[in-house]
Amino acid sequence: MLTIDRAYFELTGGLERWLYRLVRKHGGRQDGGWSFDLVHLHAKSGILSPLKHFAYDVRQIVQRQTLPGYQLVLTRDPDGTERLNFAPTPVDPLTARLRRRGLIPNSEDNL
């Protein structure tokens, strides 16, 4: 079972919420993160708007960096394919130890 960051409930856009759940499922806490090309991501989303509108919306989300706990970056492959890369936001080792000991709250605790 995956935990959801409390900040997830502050996301206002449906695409942002869907993207967070996808990133959480595929990227988890892997050091290297994960990536999807935007064409595949668009097909996976089931969104009916054209790819160019979907890509614009994803670019806005990347610019705002609204997904809690993850850093999003758009890149282009050598063949020109646009790719969304995501990786967990680095956590300070001291903060991580304090969270494990319960001395400060973990933002990803279940509600």
C-alpha positions in Angstrom: 0.0 0.0 0.0 1.3 3.4 -0.9 1.1 6.4 1.4 -0.2 9.7 0.1 1.4 13.0 1.1 -1.1 15.2 2.9 -0.3 18.0 0.4 -1.9 15.8 -2.2 -5.3 16.9 -0.9 -4.4 20.5 -1.6 -3.8 19.8 -5.3 -6.7 21.4 -7.2 -6.3 20.0 -10.7 -7.5 16.6 -11.7 -4.4 16.1 -13.9 -2.2 17.1 -11.0 -3.8 14.5 -8.8 -3.7 11.8 -11.4 -0.1 12.6 -12.2 0.9 12.5 -8.5 -0.7 9.0 -8.1 1.1 7.8 -11.3 4.4 9.2 -10.1 3.9 7.7 -6.7 3.1 4.3 -8.2 5.9 4.2 -10.7 8.6 6.3 -9.2 8.1 5.6 -5.5 11.3 6.3 -3.7 13.7 5.0 -6.4 16.8 7.1 -6.3 16.9 7.4 -10.1 13.2 8.2 -10.4 11.3 7.3 -13.5 10.2 8.8 -16.8 7.5 8.6 -19.5 7.4 10.1 -22.9 4.5 12.5 -23.2 2.8 10.5 -26.0 2.7 7.4 -23.8 1.6 9.5 -20.8 -1.2 11.1 -22.8 -2.5 7.7 -23.9 -2.2 6.3 -20.3 -4.2 9.2 -18.9 -7.2 8.6 -21.1 -7.7 12.3 -21.4 -9.7 13.2 -24.5 -8.0 16.6 -25.2 -5.4 16.7 -28.0 -1.8 15.8 -27.2 -0.7 19.4 -27.6 -3.1 20.6 -24.9 -2.1 17.8 -22.6 1.6 18.6 -23.1 0.9 22.3 -22.4 -0.9 21.3 -19.1 2.0 19.0 -18.1 4.5 21.8 -18.8 2.6 24.1 -16.5 2.6 21.5 -13.7 6.4 21.1 -14.2 6.9 24.8 -14.1 4.9 25.2 -10.9 6.5 22.0 -9.3 3.3 21.3 -7.4 3.6 17.5 -6.8 4.6 17.0 -3.2 7.8 15.0 -2.6 8.9 14.9 -6.3 11.0 17.0 -8.7 9.7 17.0 -12.2 11.8 17.8 -15.3 11.0 17.8 -19.0 13.7 16.7 -21.4 14.0 15.8 -25.1 15.4 12.5 -26.3 17.8 12.6 -29.2 14.9 11.7 -31.6 13.0 14.8 -30.3 10.5 13.0 -28.1 9.5 15.0 -25.1 9.9 13.1 -21.8 8.7 13.8 -18.3 11.3 12.7 -15.7 10.4 12.6 -12.0 12.5 11.7 -8.9 11.9 12.0 -5.2 12.9 15.3 -3.7 16.1 14.7 -1.6 15.5 14.6 2.1 18.1 15.9 4.6 19.6 12.9 6.5 19.0 14.6 9.8 15.3 15.2 9.0 14.9 11.6 7.9 16.3 10.3 11.2 14.1 12.6 13.2 11.0 11.5 11.3 11.9 7.8 11.8 12.2 8.5 15.5 8.8 10.3 15.5 10.3 13.6 16.6 8.9 15.5 13.6 5.9 14.5 11.6 6.2 12.7 8.3 4.3 14.5 5.6 3.5 11.2 4.0 1.7 9.6 7.0 -1.6 8.2 6.1 -4.6 10.2 7.3 
